[in-house]
Amino acid sequence: VTRDRFQLRTEQTPYFPVILDLAQGIFQLLEHTPLKAAGYNAVEDYKLASEEEWHKFGHSLAPKSGVWDGVLDNPGLAALQIQGNRVEGRGHTLVQVHPIAPAGSNGVRIAFTDHLEADASAPRPTSELIQRLQTQRDQSEVRCRKIFQHLIQIATGA
């Protein structure tokens, strides 16, 4: 907890719903605490079968040929961040892809954030935001799984 951020975190998948319920319970009790935004975040690491598959994945997300020819020697994906609008109300979805060190491990980290923004015009913005987080958490989880599976299908060609 800092002056402008409250974060609960677990790396154990079975505890995801528990953490979300805890956060919602805290802010239901502290309904007068101003919240501007809340989010559902997930991070997963994947090990690809080969260095060739790992490079192919990077090239499919960020093509090098034609884009970097003549300006960079041996370009490679260091990080990718892409954002899209949320279908259900205020906010956005953010996806980040990073190679995992050490070099040669063929690892990739995919991070997902479903960012919900409070409606400042609502009579009780914190309560409204917590309610949206509760009602949309299943959609966030489905969106996250869909994005992770889509990217891994691109990576593996399956």
Residue, then its C-alpha position, 0 to 999 in steps of 0.5 A: v500500500t502506498r499513498d496512491r496505490f493498493q495492490l494485492r498479489t498472488e502467484q498461485t492460481p487457486y488464490f486469484p478469486v480469493i485475492l479479488d474477493l478480499a480487495q472487493g471486501i476492503f473497498q466495500l468497507l472503505e466505500h468513501t475511499p476515492l478510487k480512480a481505477a481498478g484492474y484485473n492483472a495476470v502474468e504467465d511465463y511460457k517456455l517455447a520448444s526451441e529457439e527457432e519457435w521463440h524467434k518466429f514468435g517474436h517476428s510474428l508480433a514485431p516483424k523485422s524484415g523491411v522495417w529495420d533493414g539498414v538501420l539496426d543490426n540483428p534487431g529483436l523483440a525486447a518488449l511489446q505493449i499493446q492496448g485496446n478499448r474495453v467493450e464493457g464500459r470505461g477503461h482498456t485492456l493492456v497486453q505486454v510480451h517480453p522475452i525471459a532472461p537468460a538468453g537462450s531459455n526460449g522463455v516468454r512472459i505475457a502480462f494482461t491488465d484489464h483496467l477499469e476506470a471509475d465514473a466520476s459522475a456516479p453518486r458513489p464512484t468507489s462503490e460503482l467501480i467495485q460493483r463493475l469489478q465484481t460483475q465483470r471479473d469473469q469476463s476479464e478472466v475469459r478475455c485474459r485466457k483468450i489472449f494468452q491462448h491466442l498468443i501461444q497458438i501464434a508462438t507454437g503454430a498449433 
